[in-house]
Every structure is written in C-alpha cells, then in structure tokens.
C-alpha cells in the first residue's frame, strides 16, 4: 500500500466509510475490489437457453434473460442488495448498473435494445423508500449503454404485498394484473431492456412481460442484478418452467426455437438445456 492509499484508508476509517459487503474501510463506502472479485457471479452472460431464461419460455415476447450474481442469505452480496434496496443507498444501485453495463457489453445481450424500462414500485412504497432501486440500476446501465430510461411507459396500479414473505406458489398470484401500460401508442421502441433488482421465481417479471403483450411486435430482454431461489441448482423439470398446458410435449433435450437471426453474426454453438 502506497502513502496515498494509506491516507485515503485512514480518512475512510475516520469518517466511518466502509465497504458495504466486508466492512473494511473504503473511501466512498461502496464495494472494495476484493469483494467484487468474490462476488458469486452467475456467469450466465445472457446466453440463450440459460436456466433463468427457461423460466420465461411460456412468454412469447421474452427473448433473453440474465442475472449478474447469485443471491443466497449466507452470501455477503445480500448486504449490498439490502443497502441499495432498504438503506437509502440508491448510489449503490446505480453503481451495480454501471458494472453490469460494462461487463455485459462485450457480448450480444444488449444488441438491438432501444430503451431501458425499470420495474416500477407502487407510489406508496416509492414514497416511503424515497426512490426506486430498479430505476437507479437502470440509470447506471444507461450511463454505459447511452440508452434512454423510460419510467413513463408502465406503472404499478396495485400496491400488492411484498413478495419476500410469500412461498413460490403464491408469488405469481400476488402480482397478477398489478401493472398497466400508460399509453400503448406512445411506446415506439420494439426491443426493450426490463430491469429489476432480484429475480426469485420470475413472478414479477412475468407480470411485466404479460403487460407488454399489448404492444405489437415488442420483444423484451430481462436483466436483474441478483438471482435468488432454488432453480439454479440441479436439473430443471418441465413443472419448474411454468409452461402452458402443452408442457407435456416439452422435450428437455431440445432448445426453444428462436426467431430468425438477422444480425449477420455467425451462429453460437448449441447449448443443451438438460445439463
């Protein structure tokens, strides 16, 4: 450690600034480099057919799905999520948005995206919290992707109970019909990036996707900072995918058939979703 770093660390200690994940002194009270290195990255990179994407195969307008980090109660990343979600740290949400934007820009996950849409909170909850953490993640992404953030296209019309205490089987019912588009004719973009903080069973994002079905030929990419739940461990069964009635015909050895690729890029190697 050089003299300048030592002085900055001493000042951080004096001011009480610490890494939100490990608690070590850190100027700016963000996330220290060591904790970024230890983050439980999903390494999904938005690849087609990944386990998160398979949760949305019943939604025809959802093309790609990704999450940046795994989330489990025993992981230190929970301190980061709780800080930007409940402890008045929207700056941290914007920071993780910038990190995701930088990290994922080397792939094709953002190809064709015209606008970023954060999942809205209810007016009461946003007033109590003072901000929408998903909006600040979206703003961080916009810093890197140079895309507009649209908070005026979709609203939460029902102040439903929090999902955090509900069983997976109750979550989809809890968010059914809670979103509405403000003006379908005003939505000119046809490929949107929908942003939320954490995905558990996909109930909230499914409700958002179904709301956007009202926009003709509108395709969605879904992105969250963290992914919680059991579906990333072990092998998925058709029941886990929440497919419609024809799920009895689902062949786990076969990928979902994607729309024709007009990008001109060479095709990606095939992925076996059963592994």
Backbone as CSV, one residue per row, in Angstrom:
resi,resn,N_x,N_y,N_z,CA_x,CA_y,CA_z,C_x,C_y,C_z
1,UNK,0.855,-1.190,0.000,0.000,0.000,0.000,0.893,1.243,0.000
2,UNK,0.682,2.161,-0.975,1.483,3.363,-1.013,0.921,4.404,-0.049
3,UNK,1.626,5.529,0.070,1.251,6.555,1.043,-0.133,7.119,0.759
4,UNK,-0.437,7.361,-0.522,-1.749,7.929,-0.865,-2.869,6.969,-0.464
5,UNK,-2.710,5.680,-0.762,-3.734,4.696,-0.383,-3.882,4.621,1.130
6,UNK,-2.752,4.686,1.849,-2.801,4.647,3.308,-3.554,5.846,3.867
7,UNK,-3.324,7.025,3.299,-4.018,8.232,3.760,-5.512,8.152,3.468
8,UNK,-5.860,7.638,2.287,-7.280,7.508,1.945,-7.970,6.503,2.862
9,UNK,-7.285,5.404,3.181,-7.856,4.406,4.086,-8.025,4.987,5.489
10,UNK,-7.026,5.767,5.932,-7.127,6.390,7.252,-8.282,7.376,7.301
11,UNK,-8.461,8.156,6.225,-9.574,9.103,6.169,-10.908,8.368,6.159
12,UNK,-10.995,7.265,5.410,-12.231,6.484,5.383,-12.557,5.938,6.764
13,UNK,-11.533,5.468,7.475,-11.743,4.955,8.827,-12.216,6.060,9.749
14,UNK,-11.640,7.260,9.608,-12.010,8.396,10.441,-13.455,8.807,10.181
15,UNK,-13.862,8.768,8.900,-15.216,9.187,8.530,-16.236,8.068,8.671
16,UNK,-15.785,6.871,9.001,-16.700,5.748,9.154,-17.157,5.144,7.848
17,UNK,-16.433,5.382,6.755,-16.802,4.840,5.460,-16.230,3.431,5.319
18,UNK,-17.086,2.501,4.933,-16.664,1.107,4.854,-17.301,0.425,3.656
19,UNK,-16.663,-0.620,3.197,-17.242,-1.467,2.159,-18.538,-2.063,2.691
20,UNK,-19.604,-1.979,1.920,-20.900,-2.451,2.403,-20.952,-3.973,2.500
21,UNK,-20.001,-4.669,1.872,-20.027,-6.125,1.903,-19.146,-6.712,2.997
22,UNK,-17.899,-6.243,3.109,-16.990,-6.833,4.096,-16.769,-5.960,5.323
23,UNK,-17.108,-4.672,5.237,-16.963,-3.784,6.381,-15.593,-3.157,6.535
24,UNK,-14.666,-3.437,5.640,-13.340,-2.823,5.724,-13.402,-1.361,5.299
25,UNK,-12.522,-0.507,5.875,-12.521,0.911,5.498,-12.353,1.087,3.996
26,UNK,-13.185,1.938,3.420,-13.147,2.153,1.983,-13.654,3.554,1.680
27,UNK,-12.851,4.407,1.047,-13.338,5.741,0.689,-14.572,5.648,-0.194
28,UNK,-15.614,6.362,0.176,-16.839,6.348,-0.602,-17.845,5.301,-0.167
29,UNK,-17.460,4.390,0.712,-18.371,3.383,1.257,-19.132,2.641,0.161
30,UNK,-18.398,2.162,-0.832,-19.014,1.379,-1.891,-18.716,-0.090,-1.705
31,UNK,-18.091,-0.696,-2.688,-17.687,-2.101,-2.625,-16.204,-2.157,-2.949
32,UNK,-15.432,-2.807,-2.107,-13.981,-2.863,-2.306,-13.638,-3.834,-3.433
33,UNK,-12.463,-3.677,-4.033,-12.064,-4.574,-5.133,-12.083,-6.051,-4.752
34,UNK,-11.687,-6.368,-3.511,-11.666,-7.773,-3.101,-13.071,-8.368,-3.112
35,UNK,-14.060,-7.595,-2.688,-15.444,-8.104,-2.674,-16.001,-8.229,-4.083
36,UNK,-15.601,-7.332,-4.990,-16.021,-7.506,-6.376,-15.476,-8.816,-6.934
37,UNK,-14.248,-9.138,-6.578,-13.654,-10.385,-7.064,-14.359,-11.612,-6.497
38,UNK,-14.865,-11.491,-5.266,-15.515,-12.634,-4.612,-17.015,-12.697,-4.872
39,UNK,-17.543,-11.773,-5.639,-18.975,-11.784,-5.916,-19.370,-13.117,-6.558
40,UNK,-20.478,-13.728,-6.128,-20.869,-15.025,-6.706,-21.519,-14.861,-8.082
41,UNK,-20.707,-14.545,-9.060,-21.215,-14.283,-10.412,-21.943,-15.509,-10.970
42,UNK,-23.025,-15.263,-11.689,-23.750,-16.370,-12.316,-22.990,-16.931,-13.514
43,UNK,-22.219,-16.091,-14.179,-21.508,-16.475,-15.410,-22.477,-16.953,-16.498
44,UNK,-23.735,-16.526,-16.400,-24.692,-16.883,-17.446,-24.469,-16.041,-18.701
45,UNK,-24.058,-14.782,-18.495,-23.730,-13.868,-19.601,-24.870,-13.710,-20.601
46,UNK,-26.094,-13.974,-20.166,-27.234,-13.810,-21.060,-27.288,-14.816,-22.191
47,UNK,-26.571,-15.926,-22.074,-26.525,-16.902,-23.165,-27.906,-17.514,-23.409
48,UNK,-28.291,-17.700,-24.666,-29.597,-18.303,-24.962,-29.745,-19.678,-24.325
49,UNK,-30.939,-19.938,-23.773,-31.240,-21.231,-23.191,-30.763,-21.409,-21.768
50,UNK,-30.265,-20.333,-21.120,-29.772,-20.497,-19.749,-30.936,-20.752,-18.786
51,UNK,-30.665,-21.247,-17.565,-31.749,-21.635,-16.638,-32.729,-20.510,-16.312
52,UNK,-32.261,-19.280,-16.214,-33.188,-18.178,-15.935,-34.110,-17.935,-17.117
53,UNK,-33.558,-17.991,-18.312,-34.382,-17.767,-19.494,-35.486,-18.812,-19.598
54,UNK,-35.193,-20.035,-19.187,-36.181,-21.112,-19.304,-37.400,-20.878,-18.409
55,UNK,-37.254,-20.027,-17.395,-38.419,-19.696,-16.567,-39.467,-18.916,-17.352
56,UNK,-39.076,-18.339,-18.486,-39.969,-17.455,-19.239,-40.318,-18.013,-20.614
57,UNK,-40.120,-19.294,-20.826,-40.406,-19.848,-22.134,-41.893,-19.841,-22.469
58,UNK,-42.736,-19.620,-21.491,-44.169,-19.505,-21.774,-44.555,-18.091,-22.187
59,UNK,-43.589,-17.154,-22.163,-43.871,-15.762,-22.513,-43.304,-15.472,-23.899
60,UNK,-44.155,-15.359,-24.916,-43.658,-15.264,-26.298,-42.874,-13.997,-26.601
61,UNK,-43.053,-12.945,-25.804,-42.343,-11.699,-26.095,-41.022,-11.562,-25.326
62,UNK,-40.649,-12.572,-24.542,-39.379,-12.542,-23.815,-38.337,-13.307,-24.613
63,UNK,-37.293,-12.607,-25.032,-36.257,-13.227,-25.859,-35.026,-13.643,-25.063
64,UNK,-34.559,-12.803,-24.140,-33.329,-13.080,-23.410,-33.511,-12.725,-21.938
65,UNK,-32.827,-13.450,-21.056,-32.913,-13.228,-19.608,-31.526,-13.413,-19.009
66,UNK,-31.184,-12.557,-18.058,-29.883,-12.693,-17.414,-29.931,-12.098,-16.013
67,UNK,-29.083,-12.623,-15.136,-28.813,-12.043,-13.820,-27.314,-12.057,-13.615
68,UNK,-26.821,-11.093,-12.857,-25.384,-10.899,-12.729,-24.771,-11.725,-11.608
69,UNK,-25.478,-11.849,-10.482,-24.928,-12.514,-9.297,-25.972,-13.435,-8.693
70,UNK,-25.522,-14.544,-8.105,-26.420,-15.367,-7.300,-26.652,-14.690,-5.953
71,UNK,-27.812,-14.953,-5.375,-28.189,-14.341,-4.101,-28.672,-15.439,-3.158
72,UNK,-27.954,-15.607,-2.051,-28.390,-16.522,-1.004,-28.162,-15.823,0.329
73,UNK,-28.971,-16.124,1.348,-28.854,-15.409,2.628,-27.459,-15.430,3.228
74,UNK,-26.708,-16.497,2.996,-25.383,-16.587,3.603,-24.301,-15.875,2.794
75,UNK,-24.640,-15.330,1.631,-23.653,-14.648,0.800,-23.523,-13.184,1.227
76,UNK,-22.309,-12.652,1.159,-22.086,-11.248,1.516,-22.783,-10.296,0.555
77,UNK,-23.120,-10.758,-0.662,-23.794,-9.884,-1.621,-25.147,-9.424,-1.101
78,UNK,-25.729,-10.163,-0.151,-27.016,-9.736,0.407,-26.892,-8.378,1.092
79,UNK,-25.718,-8.075,1.671,-25.524,-6.770,2.319,-25.572,-5.647,1.293
80,UNK,-25.031,-5.915,0.112,-25.075,-4.919,-0.953,-26.508,-4.700,-1.418
81,UNK,-27.242,-5.779,-1.642,-28.629,-5.666,-2.097,-29.485,-4.959,-1.052
82,UNK,-29.339,-5.338,0.214,-30.122,-4.694,1.268,-29.785,-3.217,1.379
83,UNK,-28.517,-2.865,1.151,-28.120,-1.458,1.257,-28.800,-0.615,0.190
84,UNK,-28.800,-1.077,-1.070,-29.411,-0.229,-2.098,-30.925,-0.378,-2.157
85,UNK,-31.459,-1.399,-1.488,-32.905,-1.601,-1.538,-33.623,-1.000,-0.331
86,UNK,-33.016,-1.089,0.844,-33.714,-0.701,2.065,-33.011,0.379,2.882
87,UNK,-31.747,0.678,2.595,-30.978,1.544,3.491,-30.548,2.846,2.838
88,UNK,-31.372,3.339,1.952,-31.183,4.665,1.372,-29.838,4.809,0.666
89,UNK,-29.485,3.806,-0.151,-28.241,3.871,-0.912,-28.512,3.680,-2.413
90,UNK,-29.292,4.581,-3.010,-29.510,4.455,-4.463,-28.231,4.596,-5.261
91,UNK,-27.206,5.230,-4.668,-25.925,5.348,-5.367,-25.310,3.972,-5.644
92,UNK,-25.534,3.023,-4.725,-25.018,1.677,-4.932,-25.769,0.966,-6.054
93,UNK,-27.066,1.217,-6.154,-27.843,0.620,-7.242,-27.328,1.126,-8.586
94,UNK,-27.051,2.414,-8.646,-26.529,2.971,-9.900,-25.146,2.396,-10.203
95,UNK,-24.357,2.175,-9.154,-23.028,1.600,-9.340,-23.123,0.200,-9.935
96,UNK,-24.018,-0.655,-9.402,-24.098,-2.015,-9.941,-24.641,-2.000,-11.369
97,UNK,-25.486,-1.010,-11.672,-25.949,-0.882,-13.052,-24.802,-0.583,-14.000
98,UNK,-23.906,0.317,-13.592,-22.748,0.630,-14.443,-21.844,-0.591,-14.605
99,UNK,-21.652,-1.334,-13.503,-20.801,-2.525,-13.574,-21.400,-3.548,-14.532
100,UNK,-22.709,-3.782,-14.439,-23.344,-4.747,-15.338,-23.263,-4.288,-16.781
101,UNK,-23.499,-2.992,-16.997,-23.434,-2.471,-18.355,-22.072,-2.678,-18.978
102,UNK,-21.027,-2.440,-18.194,-19.664,-2.623,-18.691,-19.358,-4.096,-18.944
103,UNK,-19.722,-4.949,-17.983,-19.369,-6.364,-18.067,-20.089,-7.086,-19.204
104,UNK,-21.346,-6.720,-19.463,-22.134,-7.443,-20.454,-22.048,-6.850,-21.854
105,UNK,-21.399,-5.700,-21.976,-21.343,-5.045,-23.281,-20.484,-5.802,-24.285
106,UNK,-19.617,-6.673,-23.795,-18.765,-7.415,-24.718,-19.517,-8.525,-25.451
107,UNK,-20.682,-8.902,-24.958,-21.494,-9.915,-25.613,-22.603,-9.297,-26.435
108,UNK,-23.623,-10.105,-26.770,-24.705,-9.628,-27.625,-26.008,-9.404,-26.861
109,UNK,-25.948,-9.428,-25.521,-27.188,-9.347,-24.741,-27.925,-8.032,-24.978
110,UNK,-27.208,-6.951,-25.205,-27.848,-5.640,-25.381,-28.104,-5.307,-26.851
111,UNK,-27.811,-6.216,-27.753,-27.988,-5.922,-29.179,-29.443,-5.575,-29.494
112,UNK,-29.627,-4.474,-30.185,-30.956,-4.074,-30.636,-31.797,-3.362,-29.607
113,UNK,-31.322,-3.256,-28.357,-32.117,-2.597,-27.312,-32.263,-1.111,-27.631
114,UNK,-33.483,-0.606,-27.531,-33.768,0.794,-27.849,-34.060,1.636,-26.611
115,UNK,-34.469,1.003,-25.515,-34.784,1.749,-24.302,-34.731,0.817,-23.102
116,UNK,-34.503,1.403,-21.924,-34.436,0.652,-20.674,-35.656,1.002,-19.835
117,UNK,-36.350,-0.017,-19.335,-37.564,0.190,-18.544,-37.395,-0.475,-17.185
118,UNK,-37.269,0.289,-16.101,-37.187,-0.317,-14.771,-38.561,-0.777,-14.300
119,UNK,-38.591,-1.865,-13.543,-39.851,-2.332,-12.959,-40.299,-1.302,-11.923
120,UNK,-41.518,-0.768,-12.053,-41.942,0.297,-11.139,-42.372,-0.234,-9.775
121,UNK,-42.194,0.612,-8.757,-42.766,0.378,-7.440,-44.141,1.027,-7.379
122,UNK,-44.914,0.669,-6.367,-46.158,1.404,-6.129,-45.807,2.803,-5.632
123,UNK,-46.706,3.744,-5.799,-46.443,5.116,-5.357,-46.187,5.167,-3.857
124,UNK,-46.935,4.389,-3.091,-46.760,4.414,-1.642,-45.391,3.891,-1.257
125,UNK,-44.991,2.769,-1.863,-43.711,2.186,-1.487,-42.538,3.062,-1.937
126,UNK,-42.657,3.663,-3.116,-41.583,4.540,-3.564,-41.501,5.794,-2.699
127,UNK,-42.669,6.286,-2.256,-42.668,7.459,-1.368,-42.012,7.116,-0.031
128,UNK,-42.320,5.944,0.513,-41.724,5.536,1.781,-40.209,5.361,1.656
129,UNK,-39.776,4.740,0.569,-38.362,4.447,0.379,-37.592,5.674,-0.104
130,UNK,-38.279,6.546,-0.835,-37.645,7.742,-1.370,-37.086,7.574,-2.763
131,UNK,-37.120,6.382,-3.296,-36.570,6.106,-4.625,-36.970,4.698,-5.025
132,UNK,-36.797,4.406,-6.306,-36.987,3.055,-6.842,-35.616,2.504,-7.182
133,UNK,-35.177,1.488,-6.466,-33.827,0.961,-6.674,-33.639,0.419,-8.091
134,UNK,-34.687,-0.145,-8.675,-34.568,-0.664,-10.044,-34.347,0.470,-11.046
135,UNK,-34.954,1.616,-10.773,-34.737,2.771,-11.646,-33.274,3.224,-11.594
136,UNK,-32.670,3.178,-10.406,-31.278,3.599,-10.289,-30.328,2.575,-10.922
137,UNK,-30.674,1.286,-10.865,-29.894,0.293,-11.613,-29.983,0.608,-13.106
138,UNK,-31.191,0.934,-13.567,-31.393,1.279,-14.968,-30.585,2.517,-15.356
139,UNK,-30.520,3.503,-14.469,-29.752,4.711,-14.758,-28.265,4.392,-14.878
140,UNK,-27.773,3.480,-14.032,-26.385,3.057,-14.145,-26.114,2.361,-15.469
141,UNK,-27.035,1.500,-15.888,-26.900,0.849,-17.192,-26.896,1.884,-18.311
142,UNK,-27.772,2.883,-18.184,-27.863,3.921,-19.210,-26.576,4.721,-19.313
143,UNK,-25.877,4.898,-18.179,-24.590,5.598,-18.214,-23.611,4.915,-19.153
144,UNK,-23.661,3.579,-19.190,-22.727,2.815,-20.010,-23.255,2.539,-21.411
145,UNK,-24.568,2.353,-21.537,-25.139,1.944,-22.825,-25.626,3.124,-23.652
146,UNK,-25.744,4.296,-23.018,-26.207,5.510,-23.711,-27.586,5.289,-24.337
147,UNK,-28.475,4.742,-23.514,-29.853,4.494,-23.923,-30.804,5.256,-23.004
148,UNK,-31.996,5.613,-23.483,-32.954,6.314,-22.620,-33.563,5.374,-21.585
149,UNK,-33.850,5.901,-20.399,-34.573,5.178,-19.362,-36.007,5.693,-19.357
150,UNK,-36.960,4.796,-19.581,-38.366,5.200,-19.684,-39.124,4.719,-18.451
151,UNK,-39.504,5.657,-17.617,-40.322,5.354,-16.438,-41.781,5.723,-16.673
152,UNK,-42.087,6.189,-17.876,-43.432,6.688,-18.178,-44.263,5.719,-19.002
153,UNK,-43.743,4.537,-19.280,-44.472,3.611,-20.133,-45.279,2.592,-19.352
154,UNK,-44.857,2.222,-18.168,-45.569,1.215,-17.375,-45.648,1.694,-15.935
155,UNK,-46.749,1.398,-15.273,-46.929,1.771,-13.877,-47.484,0.592,-13.092
156,UNK,-47.238,0.622,-11.791,-47.805,-0.386,-10.897,-49.106,0.190,-10.354
157,UNK,-50.206,-0.411,-10.722,-51.517,0.124,-10.366,-52.072,-0.467,-9.073
158,UNK,-51.452,-1.529,-8.577,-51.899,-2.192,-7.347,-50.739,-2.229,-6.370
159,UNK,-50.980,-1.774,-5.159,-49.951,-1.807,-4.115,-50.025,-3.170,-3.433
160,UNK,-49.495,-4.175,-4.111,-49.600,-5.548,-3.619,-48.640,-5.791,-2.459
161,UNK,-48.891,-6.804,-1.641,-47.961,-7.132,-0.552,-46.582,-7.499,-1.082
162,UNK,-45.571,-7.311,-0.262,-44.213,-7.665,-0.640,-44.119,-9.155,-0.951
163,UNK,-43.263,-9.490,-1.929,-43.065,-10.883,-2.316,-42.153,-11.637,-1.345
164,UNK,-41.415,-10.910,-0.516,-40.327,-11.538,0.240,-40.799,-12.608,1.215
165,UNK,-42.031,-12.505,1.726,-42.502,-13.476,2.715,-43.390,-14.553,2.098
166,UNK,-43.585,-14.525,0.791,-44.507,-15.452,0.139,-43.788,-16.684,-0.383
167,UNK,-44.496,-17.794,-0.361,-43.975,-19.030,-0.940,-43.969,-18.903,-2.456
168,UNK,-43.106,-19.657,-3.140,-43.061,-19.582,-4.606,-44.422,-19.771,-5.263
169,UNK,-45.242,-20.667,-4.725,-46.554,-20.916,-5.324,-47.504,-19.739,-5.187
170,UNK,-47.223,-18.817,-4.248,-48.098,-17.668,-4.017,-47.658,-16.423,-4.785
171,UNK,-46.436,-16.413,-5.266,-45.878,-15.185,-5.828,-46.547,-14.777,-7.139
172,UNK,-46.854,-15.727,-8.010,-47.470,-15.378,-9.282,-48.869,-14.788,-9.066
173,UNK,-49.627,-15.351,-8.150,-50.957,-14.818,-7.868,-50.879,-13.423,-7.265
174,UNK,-49.839,-13.169,-6.480,-49.691,-11.883,-5.804,-49.438,-10.731,-6.770
175,UNK,-48.858,-11.010,-7.940,-48.521,-9.941,-8.882,-49.392,-9.947,-10.136
176,UNK,-50.376,-10.818,-10.172,-51.223,-10.895,-11.363,-52.022,-9.605,-11.549
177,UNK,-51.873,-8.986,-12.708,-52.652,-7.798,-13.045,-52.288,-6.536,-12.295
178,UNK,-51.071,-6.454,-11.732,-50.729,-5.279,-10.923,-50.076,-4.170,-11.752
179,UNK,-49.744,-4.436,-13.020,-49.117,-3.429,-13.871,-50.061,-3.021,-14.998
180,UNK,-49.840,-1.813,-15.508,-50.609,-1.334,-16.659,-49.730,-0.405,-17.480
181,UNK,-49.931,-0.438,-18.801,-49.240,0.496,-19.683,-50.011,1.809,-19.686
182,UNK,-49.293,2.905,-19.643,-49.951,4.214,-19.574,-50.539,4.618,-20.919
183,UNK,-49.809,4.377,-22.001,-50.292,4.737,-23.338,-49.567,3.853,-24.337
184,UNK,-50.253,2.830,-24.808,-49.631,1.867,-25.712,-49.095,2.556,-26.959
185,UNK,-49.820,3.525,-27.480,-49.417,4.175,-28.726,-48.133,4.985,-28.576
186,UNK,-47.773,5.351,-27.338,-46.563,6.155,-27.128,-45.298,5.306,-27.092
187,UNK,-45.435,3.981,-27.009,-44.277,3.096,-26.910,-43.798,2.780,-28.313
188,UNK,-42.788,3.504,-28.740,-42.301,3.363,-30.105,-41.181,2.329,-30.219
189,UNK,-40.462,2.073,-29.119,-39.372,1.098,-29.155,-39.944,-0.308,-29.276
190,UNK,-39.231,-1.150,-30.003,-39.709,-2.515,-30.216,-38.793,-3.567,-29.601
191,UNK,-37.730,-3.144,-28.937,-36.887,-4.084,-28.183,-36.450,-3.373,-26.914
192,UNK,-36.953,-3.852,-25.784,-36.765,-3.168,-24.509,-35.943,-4.016,-23.554
193,UNK,-35.185,-3.339,-22.712,-34.476,-3.984,-21.614,-35.253,-3.693,-20.339
194,UNK,-35.850,-4.731,-19.741,-36.599,-4.591,-18.490,-35.650,-4.899,-17.341
195,UNK,-35.585,-3.998,-16.355,-34.577,-4.092,-15.292,-35.253,-4.188,-13.931
196,UNK,-34.796,-5.151,-13.124,-35.246,-5.278,-11.736,-34.034,-5.596,-10.876
197,UNK,-34.228,-5.593,-9.551,-33.087,-5.826,-8.661,-32.807,-7.309,-8.464
198,UNK,-33.830,-8.096,-8.103,-33.643,-9.518,-7.794,-34.748,-10.324,-8.463
199,UNK,-34.394,-11.453,-9.027,-35.373,-12.405,-9.548,-35.346,-13.643,-8.662
200,UNK,-36.543,-14.101,-8.264,-36.635,-15.308,-7.434,-37.294,-16.437,-8.224
201,UNK,-38.590,-16.322,-8.467,-39.251,-17.324,-9.309,-39.724,-16.713,-10.625
202,UNK,-39.438,-15.415,-10.830,-39.802,-14.758,-12.083,-41.206,-14.226,-12.127
203,UNK,-41.912,-14.184,-10.986,-43.323,-13.789,-10.994,-43.501,-12.332,-11.407
204,UNK,-42.731,-11.424,-10.822,-42.894,-10.001,-11.132,-42.558,-9.726,-12.585
205,UNK,-41.450,-10.274,-13.058,-41.061,-10.025,-14.442,-42.013,-10.690,-15.427
206,UNK,-42.598,-11.813,-15.044,-43.629,-12.425,-15.893,-44.831,-11.498,-16.018
207,UNK,-45.237,-10.884,-14.899,-46.361,-9.952,-14.931,-46.053,-8.751,-15.816
208,UNK,-44.817,-8.265,-15.764,-44.413,-7.161,-16.631,-44.466,-7.589,-18.097
209,UNK,-43.927,-8.772,-18.392,-43.915,-9.259,-19.769,-45.333,-9.399,-20.314
210,UNK,-46.231,-9.896,-19.515,-47.611,-10.067,-19.977,-48.285,-8.717,-20.188
211,UNK,-47.900,-7.719,-19.426,-48.445,-6.378,-19.627,-47.987,-5.814,-20.962
212,UNK,-46.730,-6.064,-21.334,-46.200,-5.542,-22.592,-46.687,-6.327,-23.807
213,UNK,-47.450,-7.389,-23.605,-48.030,-8.086,-24.756,-48.964,-7.175,-25.547
214,UNK,-49.459,-6.117,-24.902,-50.373,-5.195,-25.576,-49.671,-4.369,-26.649
215,UNK,-48.344,-4.352,-26.626,-47.575,-3.594,-27.628,-47.227,-4.546,-28.772
216,UNK,-47.722,-4.303,-29.965,-47.462,-5.231,-31.074,-45.975,-5.348,-31.390
217,UNK,-45.538,-6.568,-31.600,-44.173,-6.855,-32.044,-43.118,-6.209,-31.132
218,UNK,-43.359,-6.254,-29.828,-42.403,-5.721,-28.855,-41.720,-6.885,-28.153
219,UNK,-40.395,-6.918,-28.180,-39.622,-8.012,-27.611,-38.813,-7.512,-26.420
220,UNK,-38.668,-8.374,-25.421,-38.073,-7.969,-24.155,-36.823,-8.765,-23.832
221,UNK,-35.823,-8.076,-23.281,-34.696,-8.691,-22.605,-34.843,-8.353,-21.133
222,UNK,-34.715,-9.328,-20.256,-34.892,-9.128,-18.816,-33.537,-9.237,-18.130
223,UNK,-33.255,-8.264,-17.251,-31.968,-8.255,-16.563,-32.164,-7.866,-15.101
224,UNK,-31.582,-8.648,-14.195,-31.564,-8.296,-12.776,-30.132,-8.349,-12.273
225,UNK,-29.900,-7.660,-11.153,-28.573,-7.746,-10.557,-28.355,-9.116,-9.925
226,UNK,-29.364,-9.620,-9.216,-29.182,-10.875,-8.479,-30.295,-11.859,-8.802
227,UNK,-29.981,-13.144,-8.616,-30.937,-14.231,-8.804,-30.973,-15.063,-7.538
228,UNK,-32.152,-15.175,-6.947,-32.340,-15.992,-5.751,-33.224,-17.181,-6.111
229,UNK,-33.353,-18.124,-5.190,-34.234,-19.255,-5.434,-33.465,-20.532,-5.674
230,UNK,-34.204,-21.623,-5.882,-33.592,-22.943,-5.969,-33.360,-23.397,-7.394
231,UNK,-33.883,-22.630,-8.386,-33.903,-23.157,-9.735,-32.537,-23.184,-10.389
232,UNK,-31.519,-22.538,-9.805,-30.199,-22.592,-10.420,-29.376,-23.770,-9.916
233,UNK,-29.963,-24.590,-9.065,-29.260,-25.750,-8.530,-29.952,-27.008,-9.054
234,UNK,-29.188,-27.908,-9.624,-29.779,-29.160,-10.085,-30.449,-29.022,-11.437
235,UNK,-31.145,-30.078,-11.822,-31.753,-30.144,-13.143,-33.200,-29.666,-13.104
236,UNK,-33.578,-28.867,-14.082,-34.948,-28.366,-14.154,-35.882,-29.443,-14.698
237,UNK,-37.103,-29.408,-14.203,-38.139,-30.275,-14.755,-39.144,-29.385,-15.485
238,UNK,-39.982,-29.953,-16.371,-40.984,-29.132,-17.056,-41.875,-28.360,-16.094
239,UNK,-42.160,-28.934,-14.915,-43.010,-28.237,-13.945,-42.367,-26.943,-13.467
240,UNK,-41.033,-26.892,-13.396,-40.342,-25.693,-12.948,-40.458,-24.554,-13.950
241,UNK,-40.768,-24.866,-15.205,-40.759,-23.858,-16.258,-42.050,-23.062,-16.333
242,UNK,-43.098,-23.530,-15.633,-44.401,-22.851,-15.646,-44.893,-22.660,-17.086
243,UNK,-44.789,-23.718,-17.876,-45.247,-23.673,-19.257,-46.763,-23.834,-19.311
244,UNK,-47.387,-23.430,-20.428,-48.831,-23.665,-20.565,-49.152,-25.147,-20.691
245,UNK,-50.393,-25.479,-20.984,-50.855,-26.863,-20.930,-50.073,-27.813,-21.832
246,UNK,-49.502,-27.307,-22.931,-48.789,-28.200,-23.839,-47.418,-28.578,-23.298
247,UNK,-47.163,-28.281,-22.030,-45.854,-28.609,-21.452,-45.607,-30.120,-21.437
248,UNK,-46.655,-30.928,-21.537,-46.451,-32.385,-21.572,-45.665,-32.799,-22.809
249,UNK,-45.626,-31.914,-23.809,-44.894,-32.208,-25.035,-43.457,-31.702,-24.976
250,UNK,-43.077,-31.071,-23.873,-41.748,-30.460,-23.771,-40.661,-31.537,-23.784
251,UNK,-39.682,-31.359,-24.635,-38.534,-32.257,-24.722,-37.321,-31.533,-24.152
252,UNK,-36.822,-31.920,-22.960,-35.717,-31.181,-22.336,-34.416,-31.248,-23.120
253,UNK,-34.344,-32.089,-24.156,-33.121,-32.172,-24.968,-33.122,-31.162,-26.104
254,UNK,-34.224,-30.418,-26.242,-34.368,-29.544,-27.396,-34.482,-28.098,-26.939
255,UNK,-33.729,-27.206,-27.571,-33.799,-25.788,-27.243,-35.085,-25.173,-27.759
256,UNK,-35.531,-24.127,-27.069,-36.603,-23.305,-27.619,-36.156,-22.792,-28.992
257,UNK,-37.073,-22.738,-29.928,-36.730,-22.255,-31.257,-36.809,-20.727,-31.262
258,UNK,-35.709,-20.085,-31.583,-35.641,-18.630,-31.569,-36.042,-18.061,-32.927
259,UNK,-36.404,-16.807,-32.901,-36.736,-16.126,-34.148,-35.502,-16.062,-35.037
260,UNK,-35.691,-15.990,-36.337,-34.532,-15.933,-37.244,-33.610,-14.782,-36.871
261,UNK,-32.308,-15.051,-36.889,-31.309,-14.047,-36.548,-30.938,-13.266,-37.794
262,UNK,-31.219,-11.956,-37.778,-30.913,-11.106,-38.928,-29.717,-10.209,-38.661
263,UNK,-28.962,-10.508,-37.596,-27.856,-9.633,-37.218,-26.637,-9.799,-38.122
264,UNK,-26.539,-10.933,-38.796,-25.374,-11.185,-39.621,-24.215,-11.813,-38.873
265,UNK,-24.373,-12.042,-37.553,-23.304,-12.661,-36.770,-23.291,-14.171,-37.022
266,UNK,-22.133,-14.799,-36.891,-22.101,-16.270,-37.009,-22.894,-16.902,-35.882
267,UNK,-23.528,-18.046,-36.097,-24.347,-18.672,-35.058,-23.514,-19.120,-33.878
268,UNK,-24.135,-19.048,-32.676,-23.458,-19.512,-31.470,-23.510,-21.022,-31.409
269,UNK,-22.563,-21.657,-30.708,-22.609,-23.107,-30.565,-23.872,-23.544,-29.836
270,UNK,-24.466,-24.669,-30.133,-25.690,-25.121,-29.477,-25.453,-25.383,-27.996
271,UNK,-26.513,-25.175,-27.232,-26.476,-25.389,-25.789,-27.483,-26.452,-25.413
272,UNK,-27.112,-27.390,-24.560,-28.040,-28.433,-24.122,-28.669,-28.016,-22.803
273,UNK,-29.967,-27.641,-22.777,-30.575,-27.177,-21.544,-30.749,-28.252,-20.506
274,UNK,-30.515,-29.504,-20.861,-30.684,-30.569,-19.872,-29.478,-30.746,-18.975
275,UNK,-28.382,-30.013,-19.306,-27.170,-30.153,-18.498,-27.106,-29.094,-17.450
